[in-house]
Amino acid sequence: MEFKRVVVLTGAGISAESGIRTFRDQNGLWEDHPVEDVATPEGFQRNPNLVYQFYNMRRAQLLDASVVPNAAHQILAEFEAEHIARGGHFTLITQNVDNLHQRAGNQRIIAMHGQLQSALCSVSGLSIPWTNDLTAEHHCQCCETPSSLRPDIVWFGEVPYQLDDCFEVVSKADLFVSIGTSGKVYPAAGFMQVAQESGAETVELNLEKTSSAFDQGYYGPATEVVVDFFSRLMQR
Ligand code: APR
């Protein structure tokens, strides 16, 4: 086994070929809605209904039969199972809030930006599974006085989930693979450097090159470059 402690970071690009829009490409999500309006606590405060609608539209897409894990999601699940069976360590850190890695079968997932199919009690901080539309009329059942529920999404200015766990596994990795992310949003964008400084081999698998700091880079659609890279890794 060439690499024992493997960490994969994914972004919207791995779900693009499943029909889910990315953020900063042509026709990206941020073209329709300024980040400030739909991905900040202030935006939610200002116009909660716009924010509920934005995430309801994205959550509803996950129920569309045509939106399924693609070959890149699938090979990551295969790799995790095989790598762990051979005594390796694997963590999949995703910035994505879709459920495609979960549906593909990965187990060791850190969904650091939250999940569309979850609602958050604004008072207790409890997350609850949620697959349909969420509105201001929905309230929690965990508080004495029921509080309103919000999308369980980590907005700009908020602390990502399990950030300590992320830095822990990244700093111990011997292989760090960044897939389908523009590397523009911290703290995720800083993981590669932490891995590299800890001696990991760093690899970018993306439609386009985002940085020349990676040790290796393979560019093209995720369903090609991710499948190629992890198929070769599993043959070693
Ligand atoms: N295959 C591989 N990579 C792709 C594909 C594809 N089919 N299509 C697009 N990409 C690449 C783009 O080249 C780009 O580098 O995916 C990346 C998508 O970048 P962004 O749209 O910026 O998405 P992401 O990096 O996940 O954004 C990070 O920013 O807006 C916040 O919270 C949001 O989690 C998100 C974070």
Residues whose N, C-alpha, C, O or C-beta is under 5 A from the ligand:
A	BS01	APR	G11 A12 G13 A16 E17 T22 F23 R24 D25 Q95 N96 H113 G180 T181 S182 G183 V185 N206 L207 E208 G220 P221 A222
